[in-house]
Amino acid sequence: MQEGDTVKIYQKPITEEDYEGEATLLECINADAGHWNGRQATRWKVRFNAPAEPVVQRTILEPLS
């Protein structure tokens, strides 16, 4: 994942439950926020893809290959 990518955001990123929506990655805050079943978790500043949405922080689990 890199800045500018659009990703799916979940309120529970580890289990990918409670879908919040799609967001654009703005800035990586923590490149090593943990691991789950061999997948890397990272912490990002994101903006949801809707007009006038604020910048928020979310943990994102690396997509499956």
Order of alpha helices (4+ residues) and beta strands (2+ residues): beta-beta-beta-beta-beta
